[in-house]
Amino acid sequence: MTKNHLITAFVLTAMAAACTPGGKQLASGIDLANLDTTYLPGTDFYMFATGGWQKAHPLTAEYSRFGSFDVLQENNNERLRSLIDSVAAQENAKGSIEQKIADLYNSAMDSVNLNEHYWGALEEFLLCDGYQCEPDITANWLKDVWPRMQRQGVPGLFGMYIGADEKDSKNNLVSIVQGGLTLGQKDYYVDKDPRSEEIRKAYQQYIVSLCQHQGFAEADAKRICQDVMRIETRLAEASKSRTELRDPEANYNKITYDELKEQFPGIDWDSFFQNFGMEGVKEVCMGQPASIHEVEKVLKEETPEALQNIYLWHALDMVASYIDDESRALSFGFYGKVMSGKEEDRPRWKRAVAAVEGGLGEAIGQLYVAKYFPPEAKARMEKLIANLQTALGERIDVQEWMSDETKKVAREKLDAFYVKVGYPNKWKDYSDLEIGDSYLRNMLAVGEWEIKDMVRTKFNKPVDRDEWYMTPQTVNAYYNPTTNEICFPAGILQPPFFDMQADDAFNYGAIGVVIGHEMTHGFDDQGSKYDKTGNLVTWWSEEDTKQFEERIQVMRAFHDSIEVLPGLHANGSLTLGENMADHGGLMVAFQAFKNATKDAPLPDIDGFTPEQRFFLAYANVWGQNIREEEIQKRVKSDPHQLGMWRVNGQMPHIDAWYEAFGITEDDPMFVPKAERVTIW
């Protein structure tokens, strides 16, 4: 008899015992088909838990990575499409939110209009018919056209946003940050490895091809490419890396408006802020001064023609997906194929759903919540969260490396968590956003509306703690340090994360770890620098900080040692915060699970103990298939570890996992106890 037969036979005797005190039978939540029992838990727990899932979900041409999150997103796409179709089938009054949802979707779906009439909308947007470099034309374009483009969301040479002042968290502050990099981060411009060289070469070809397609002569397109590469490389060399951006203290430099103009005189700040309707700027946070000083040099040293070229390129690149199919194909050819290894673009309807979700996220979110998020799901989540808070408090209490005073303050921060579940208490008002029949004009209107909304709701105003930073249908969760909040949108509260029909072993192992993950972000290498009110302030003793650093160094070094591809190692510093949150989430959720079941222990189900099912549920959250190109991209840019290593990189540091599966020093995944991470 095979091992699978043993498991199946055991199901028949164990299932009957899996009932609540009231007699309702709860399932294990574990799909045995997801397992691959040709692997042993102590050899490769990730493949043991998810190998069957991977075989059943091979990568399609559309995906560079496909995992449990993507399964939920596909389900959500179908749900959102159904909601949009139902709205579009009605007679909707002009200006109603239903009209805006239907028209935005329809404009994205209208391929005939996109392909036959895009040129007029594009020409209106660019106000540039081919390559024009006469001094007067260029000067007027920079003076009149470029400011309007900025208001529509076209990225310039640096970024600006309004958000919580990290040292006065009840009030908003204008922040100036590094930017201007189409490739997103400095590594792609400065690294000398073959993959980075390949991407730079493909990027230049993309610039030339898109510019030529949009009406520029080949020589002019190449000149634009030269200007873009030169200026973006200059900005990249002065920019901070993704790892350096993780240090909140080093990226907080608050100065008065007068000091801004005195220290950075090469930028016309009065005109810049007036363009966004921001009269009366008092203070700003200058995130990365070196990068902004380089912007000053670029504005002084580059010709007006070169500046026009880089702004034109940023505009062309931004709108490539909103015009004709050829522009979209060129954009996908670079970002999808070269950068991520995808073979085929998403179908048009999925892109149209994404446009509605991105432009009218909370409007479609209201419809989503009403249909797909029952009140009992919210109630059960709130109970789980309360239990996780209790467990994290217990974990804080037993830490030998924390002083009593630090424990006290940590407890106060934990008690002050602002918990958000499902959907916002108040919804965004889209009444002044106009949506018509042109996809390009609609998306530009959305971009302009978002900037106006940020200015009117945040500029010189206190922080609104009820604001949500994800839509209700988002398959994700977050912790925000400046409001000390944890947020779990309705979209993630579905299997394999949350299952109303499954028992506590499953739900604590899946959504419980997600909850614990977000909670312990409040105490990771970044979150621990913010107090209970969200202010960036030191509240740990020197000795506590020293011991904390020693412990997180174990985590950093362990992940640095992971070879994700031949010759390519994970970045333990970039992923440190997320790795710590995974570790903390597992420790806290397991304790909460044991607390919740101590008076009514769960039975074995499907051949697995409750403890084993806890860890299997966690592992199944991270089941995925992924292309090499996507791995290479994520190692450079993603603060999260790859799915495989969110399992195999965490289990060896969890004592309870060793006990649950009988892992010994003879197993390849075994790590001696003295070498394990000991934070929570």
C-alpha positions, 0 to 999 in steps of 0.5 A, a space after each residue: 500500500 502506498 503512502 497516498 493510500 494510507 492517507 486516503 484510508 485515514 480520512 475515512 476514520 478521522 473526518 467524522 471527528 472534525 466537528 465543532 462543539 455544536 456539531 458542525 463538521 469543519 474540513 481540514 482545508 488541505 487539498 491532498 492533491 497539492 502535495 507531492 509525497 515523493 519528497 520528504 518534509 525534511 528534505 524539501 518541505 516546499 515541494 512536499 507541500 506544494 509539488 502537486 499544486 505546481 504540476 496542476 498549475 503549469 505556467 501559461 504564456 500569460 504569466 511569468 509567475 503563477 501562484 496562489 495569489 494569482 489564482 485568487 486574482 483570476 477569480 476576482 477578475 471573473 467576479 469584477 467582470 461580472 459586476 461590470 457587465 451587470 452595470 453596463 447592461 443598465 441604463 446609467 445616468 450621465 455622471 453616475 458612478 455606474 456610467 463611469 464604470 461602464 464607460 471606462 471599461 468599454 473604452 478599454 475594450 473598444 479595439 476599433 476606436 483604439 486602433 483607428 482613432 488613437 492618433 488624434 488623442 495622442 497628438 492632442 496629448 503630446 502637442 507634438 507632431 513629429 520631432 520639433 527642435 526649434 528653440 521657440 517651439 521647445 521653449 513653449 512646449 516646456 513652459 506650457 505642455 510639460 506642466 499639464 502633463 505633470 498634472 496628468 501624472 506623467 513622471 518627471 525627473 523626481 517624485 512628489 507626494 503628500 503623506 504622513 510626516 514620519 516624525 509628526 504622524 498626525 499631520 501630512 507633509 509634502 515629500 520630494 523623492 528620487 525618480 526619473 528612472 523608467 526602469 524603476 531602480 538604479 541597478 539596471 543602469 549601473 550593474 555590469 552583469 550580463 543580464 543588466 547589460 541585456 536589459 539596457 540594450 533591449 530598453 534602448 531598442 524599445 525606446 527607438 521602436 516606440 518613438 518610430 511607431 509614434 511618428 518620429 523619424 529613425 534618426 530622431 528616435 535614436 537621438 531621443 534614446 541617447 538623451 534618455 539613456 544619458 539623463 536616466 543613467 545620471 539620475 541612477 548613479 545619484 540614486 539610492 538602492 532599494 536596500 538603502 531606501 529601507 532606512 527611514 531615518 536616512 531618508 527623512 530630511 525635513 526642511 522649511 520651504 525657504 530652506 528648500 529654495 536656498 539649498 536646491 536653487 536649481 529647481 523653480 519650486 514656486 512654479 512646480 507647486 503652483 502647477 499642482 494648486 499647492 499654494 502655501 507650502 511650509 515644509 517638505 521632506 527631502 528624501 534623497 538630497 543627492 538625487 535632487 542635486 543631480 536633477 538640478 545639474 541636469 536642468 542646468 547642463 542638458 539642452 532644452 531639446 534633451 529635456 523635452 526628449 526625456 519628458 516626451 519619452 516618459 509620456 509616450 511610455 506611460 500611455 503606450 498601453 492606452 492607445 493602439 495595439 501596436 504600442 501596447 505590443 511594443 510595451 509588453 515586448 519589453 516589460 512583459 517579455 524581456 523583463 519578466 519572461 512572459 510569452 503572451 499579453 493578458 487578454 483585453 478584457 483583463 486589462 480593461 478590468 484592471 483599468 477600472 480597478 485602478 481608476 475607480 477602485 473603491 467604486 467597484 469595491 462597493 459592489 464587490 463587498 456587497 456581493 462577495 463579503 458576508 458579515 460573518 466572514 468579517 466577524 470571524 476575521 476580527 476574532 482571529 485578529 484579536 487572538 493574534 494580538 493576544 499571542 503576540 503580546 505573550 511572545 513579547 513577554 517571554 523575549 529574553 533580549 527585551 528589557 522590561 521597559 521596552 516590553 512595556 512600550 511594545 505592548 502599548 504599541 500592540 494595543 494601539 494597532 488600528 485594525 481594518 478588515 474588509 472595506 473602508 468605513 467611508 468611500 472615495 467620492 468620484 463625482 468630479 471625475 469625468 469619464 467618456 469614450 476615449 481610453 487615453 483621455 479617460 486614463 489621463 483624467 484618472 491620473 489628473 483626478 488622483 493628484 487633485 484628490 491627493 492635494 485637496 484631501 492631504 495638503 496642509 491637512 491632518 492625516 485621515 486614519 480611515 484612508 485605505 491604501 488598498 481597494 477592498 478587492 485586493 488580494 493582499 494585506 499591509 501594515 502602515 507604520 505612520 498610522 500603526 494600522 493593519 489592513 486585511 481587504 476582503 479580496 484576500 479573505 478567501 481560500 487558500 488564505 481564509 476558509 469559513 468551512 475549515 478548522 482552526 489548524 488551517 485558518 491559523 496556518 494560512 490567514 493567521 500567519 498573514 495577520 501575524 506577518 502584518 502585526 510583526 511588521 510593527 516590530 521589524 527592522 523598520 517598523 520597530 523605529 516607529 512608536 505607537 502613534 506612528 512617529 519615527 522615534 527611538 523607543 528601544 534601549 541601546 542594549 535591546 537594539 544591540 541584541 535585536 541587531 545580533 538576532 536579525 543578522 542571523 536572518 540576513 546571513 541565512 538568506 544571503 546564503 540561499 542560491 536561487 539560481 546558479 550563481 545568483 544569491 538572494 538579497 538578505 538585506 533587501 528582504 530582511 523586513 519581510 523575512 522577519 515578518 514571515 518568521 514572526 507571523 509563524 511564531 505568533 500564529 502558531 501560539 494563537 492556534 495552540 491557545 485557541 484549541 487548548 481546551 478543545 484539541 482538534 483531531 487528526 484529519 486527512 492523515 495529518 495532525 493539527 500541527 502538521 496541517 498548520 504548516 501545510 496551510 502556510 506552505 500552500 499559500 506560497 505554491 507557485 511556478 516562476 520563470 528565470 527572468 522573473 526570479 532575476 527581476 525579483 532578486 533585484 527589486 522585490 523586498 519579499 523572498 521568492 515563494 519557495 524560500 518563504 517556506 524552506 527559508 522559514 521552516 528550519 528556524 521554527 522549533 514547532 515545525 521540527 516537532 510536528 514532522 519529526 525532523 532530525 539532524 539527518 534531514 537536509 533542512 535541519 539547522 542546529 538549534 544554536 544557529 536558528 533565528 531567535 527573535 519571536 
